[in-house]
């Protein structure tokens, strides 16, 4: 049963990827058409919705991540859309959860953790980046033209800071699981109790929660990337 459940989870994840690829191809073709890059589509279309979302995310990325935002936005954008579609598909009766599953949520949390640490190491070098785990410098030795910062409390700060940094993976995972499980459970309960009319209200609210949770997950990742980009002291 556990094996079947894991295969079903993989199948849902593959479905999300396929839907995103199909949507990206459709948007790309529409933009490549005559005047497609200039004149927007009429009404509510996949292209218009995608452009609105990306425009909002890019504005947030510029503000949050600063001048380096273009390098890392594709990762955060992909994260947002995968989580968003996974959230929304969970509202479909009988589809089953994806983002309210610990495997999916933890996988994206690990990706977020690896990403912002990679950004920090790439920006500052591993030696300078690890300074943030060493605690405050109490004084500086000047030896042979070099400046050596003495951090006598590193043995206390290093394990503590390392754990606090890793806890971000746990908080990202729990936040996504808890909110999406509650959201899907409420919608599912009302669909069983009152199959017509009333559930539409909760489905609408559920869709709002889906968007917000994808947004929060991506925003926190951007904040962590910005923190990693800051110069270590």
N, C-alpha and C positions, 0 to 999 in steps of 0.2 A: 504494500500500500504506500509506503514512504517512497519507494522507487517510482511508482506510478505518479505520485504527487510531484516529485521532482521533475519528471519528464513533462508533466502538464505545465509546470512553471517555466521550463525551458521553451515549450511550445508557445506560451503566451509572450515571452520575451522576444522570440523570433517573429511573432505576429506584429508586435510593436515596431520592430526594426523594419519589417516589410512595409508597414503602413507609412512609416517615416520616409523610406526610400521612394515609395510611390508618390507621396505628397511632394517631395523635393523635386522629382522628375517632372511632375505636373506644373509646379511653380516655375521651374527653369524653362520649360517649353513655352509657357505663357509669356514670360519675360523676353524670351528670344524671338517671339513673334513680332510682326510689324507694329511699331510704336508700343510694343509691350513693356519696354523699359521706361516709358514716359507716361502713358495713359493708364490709370488703374482700372481694374475690372469694375463692372457695374454690380451693385448689390454686395451681398456677403458671399465671398468665395474663399477657397483655400489660400489663394495668393494674397488677397487682401488681409485675411486674418493672420497669415504668416508674417506679412510685412509690418503689421501693427505690433505684433508680439516682438519681432526682432528689433524694431525701432525702439520700443520701450526698454528692451534688454540692453541694447547698445548704449543708450543714454545712461542707464544704471551702471553699466560696466565702466564707462568713461569716468563717472563720478567716483565709483568705488575703487577701481584698480589703477586709475591714473593713466599716464602716457603709455604704459605697457599693455593696455587692455586688449589691443588687437592680437597680440601673441596668444593670449589665453582664452579669449572669448569663444572660439570654436568649441573648446572642450566644455565650457560652462553652458553654452547654447545647446549642445548635443545632450548634455545632462538634463537641462530643463525640459526639452521636448520629449525625451524618453520617459521621464518621470511623469510629465503631464499626460501623455497618451496612456501610460500604464495606469495612472489614477483614474482617468475617464473610463477606460475599459472595465475597471472594477465595478462601475455603476450598472453594467449590463447584467440583468438577472441570469444566473447560470454560468456566467463567464468565469467566475472565480477571481480571487485576488492576485495581484502581481506585486504592487508596491507596498501592500500591507503584509507581505511575506518577509521574514527576517533575512532570507538569503538575498533577495533583491535589494532591500534597503541597506543591508550591511555591505553588499558589493559596491554600491554607489558611495557609501560613506568611506570605504577603503580607497576608492578611486579619488575621492575628494582629498583625503589625507595624503595620499602619495603625490597628488598633483601639487598641492600648495607647498609641500616640503621640497619637491623637485624644483619648483619655481625659486624658492629661497636659496637652495644650493647652487642653482644655475646663476642666480643673480650675484651672490656674494662669495661663492666658493664654499666648500664644505667646512673648512676651518673657521672662517668668519661667521658662517651661519650657525655653527654649534655654540658660538659665544652666548647666544640667547639662553642656552640651557645652563650656563656656568655661574649665574648669579652676579652680583655687583662687584665692581673692581674697587678695592679699598685704597690701593696706591699703585704707582707705576715705577718700574725699574728702568733706568736708562743705561743700557749696556751695549757698547760698540755701535752706537748710532741707532740701536733698535729700542722700541718701547715695549716693555713686557708688563701687561696688566696682571696684577696679582689678585686672584679671586679665591681667597682661603675657604669660602663656604661652598665651593663647587660640589663637594661630595654630598651636601644636603640639597642644593638646588637642582643638580643634574637629574637625579631620579624623580624628584617632585615635578620639575618642568616637563620631563619626558612623559610622565603619567598624565599630567594635565593636558598636554598636547594630544596624546592618544585618546583621551576621554572625548574629544570632539567627535571621533568616529562613533562612539557609543551614543552621544546625545543626538547626532544626526540620524542614526538608525532608529532610536526609540521615538523621536519626534515624528518621523515619517510613518512608522508602523502604527503608532497609537492613534494619530489623527486619521489616517486612511482606514484603519480597521473600524473606528467609531463611525466615520462617515458612511462607509459601505454597510455597516450593520444597521444603522438608522434607516437608510433608504430601503434596504432589504426587508426590514421589519414592517414598514408601512406598505410596501408592495404586497406583503402577505395579508396584512390586516384589511387594507382598503385598496384593492387593485386598480381603481380608477379615480381620477380627480386629485385627491389629496396628495398622493405620492409625487405628482408633478412638481409640487412646491418644494418637496424635500430633494427631488432630483436636481432642481435648479440650484438649491443651496449646496447640494453635494458637488455640483460642477464648480461652484465658486470655491469650495474648500479644496477641490482638486487643483485648481489654478494657483491658489494661495500657497499650498504646500510645495508645489513644484517651484514657485517663486522663492519661498523662504529657503529651501534647500540650496538653490542656485545662488541666492544672495549671500548666505553664510559662506559658501565656497569662495565667492568673490572677495568677501571680507577677509577670509583666511589667506587668500592669495595676496591681498594688499598688505596684510601684516607680514607675510613672508618677504615681500619686496622691500619693506622698510629696512633701513640700515640697522644692523645689530649693534648694541652698545655693551 
